[in-house]
Amino acid sequence: MNSIHDRLRREGLVRAGSGRVLAGVCAGLGRRLGLDPWPARLLFVLALLVLPGSQLLLYPLLWVLMPSERSTSGYGGRVAAA
Protein backbone atom coordinates (compact mmCIF):
# COMPACT_ATOMS: atom_id res chain seq x y z
CA MET A 1 0.00 0.00 0.00
CA ASN A 2 2.89 2.38 0.73
CA SER A 3 4.16 2.05 -2.84
CA ILE A 4 0.75 3.15 -4.16
CA HIS A 5 0.70 6.11 -1.76
CA ASP A 6 4.26 7.06 -2.74
CA ARG A 7 3.47 6.88 -6.45
CA LEU A 8 0.31 8.96 -6.13
CA ARG A 9 2.16 11.50 -3.97
CA ARG A 10 4.89 11.83 -6.62
CA GLU A 11 2.16 12.41 -9.23
CA GLY A 12 0.69 15.17 -7.05
CA LEU A 13 -2.53 13.27 -6.37
CA VAL A 14 -3.16 13.67 -2.64
CA ARG A 15 -6.27 14.24 -0.56
CA ALA A 16 -6.45 17.92 0.28
CA GLY A 17 -6.02 19.06 3.86
CA SER A 18 -7.84 22.34 3.28
CA GLY A 19 -11.06 22.91 1.39
CA ARG A 20 -12.24 19.41 2.13
CA VAL A 21 -15.83 18.42 2.85
CA LEU A 22 -15.64 14.70 3.57
CA ALA A 23 -12.24 13.17 2.89
CA GLY A 24 -10.61 15.69 0.55
CA VAL A 25 -10.75 13.42 -2.50
CA CYS A 26 -12.53 15.85 -4.83
CA ALA A 27 -10.52 18.82 -3.55
CA GLY A 28 -7.32 16.84 -4.19
CA LEU A 29 -8.46 15.84 -7.68
CA GLY A 30 -9.39 19.44 -8.40
CA ARG A 31 -6.04 20.72 -7.20
CA ARG A 32 -4.27 18.18 -9.43
CA LEU A 33 -6.36 19.32 -12.41
CA GLY A 34 -5.98 23.01 -11.57
CA LEU A 35 -9.59 23.52 -10.45
CA ASP A 36 -11.17 24.96 -7.33
CA PRO A 37 -12.78 22.35 -5.05
CA TRP A 38 -16.44 23.10 -5.90
CA PRO A 39 -16.13 22.83 -9.70
CA ALA A 40 -14.11 19.65 -9.15
CA ARG A 41 -16.91 18.23 -6.98
CA LEU A 42 -19.47 19.11 -9.63
CA LEU A 43 -17.43 17.41 -12.36
CA PHE A 44 -16.93 14.36 -10.13
CA VAL A 45 -20.68 14.06 -9.53
CA LEU A 46 -21.45 14.52 -13.24
CA ALA A 47 -18.90 11.83 -14.12
CA LEU A 48 -20.45 9.49 -11.58
CA LEU A 49 -23.89 10.02 -13.11
CA VAL A 50 -22.51 8.83 -16.45
CA LEU A 51 -21.08 5.66 -14.87
CA PRO A 52 -23.99 4.11 -12.93
CA GLY A 53 -23.07 2.31 -9.75
CA SER A 54 -19.52 3.64 -9.74
CA GLN A 55 -20.20 6.14 -6.97
CA LEU A 56 -20.49 3.25 -4.55
CA LEU A 57 -16.97 2.10 -5.39
CA LEU A 58 -14.94 4.96 -6.80
CA TYR A 59 -15.00 7.51 -3.98
CA PRO A 60 -14.18 5.01 -1.17
CA LEU A 61 -11.47 3.48 -3.35
CA LEU A 62 -9.88 6.89 -3.95
CA TRP A 63 -10.26 7.69 -0.24
CA VAL A 64 -8.18 4.63 0.63
CA LEU A 65 -5.63 4.91 -2.18
CA MET A 66 -4.93 8.65 -2.16
CA PRO A 67 -2.54 9.70 0.60
CA SER A 68 -3.44 12.68 2.75
CA GLU A 69 -1.28 15.74 2.20
CA ARG A 70 -1.24 16.28 5.98
CA SER A 71 0.19 12.88 6.81
CA THR A 72 3.88 12.34 7.01
CA SER A 73 3.49 9.07 8.85
CA GLY A 74 0.69 7.08 10.35
CA TYR A 75 -2.53 5.82 8.85
CA GLY A 76 -5.18 7.87 7.07
CA GLY A 77 -3.73 11.26 7.85
CA ARG A 78 -3.63 10.69 11.59
CA VAL A 79 -0.26 11.29 13.19
CA ALA A 80 0.35 9.36 16.38
CA ALA A 81 0.84 11.50 19.48
CA ALA A 82 3.90 10.88 21.61
C-alpha positions, 0 to 999 in steps of 0.5 A: 500500500505504501508504494501506491501512496508514494506513487500517487504523492509523486504524481501530485494526487493527494487528498487535500487538507484544506477545502475538504468536505468529507475526505478531501478526494474531490478537492485533491483531484481538483487541485491536481487538475488546476480547479477549485474544489467546488467545480471539481466536486461538480465534475466528479458528480457529473462523471459518476452520473454517467457511470452508474453504480460507480459512486459506490466504489470509486470515492471510497477506493480513492479515499483509501488509495490517495494519501493525505497531504497532511500525513507524514506518517501514520494511517489515514492522515492521523499522526500518532501522538507521543 
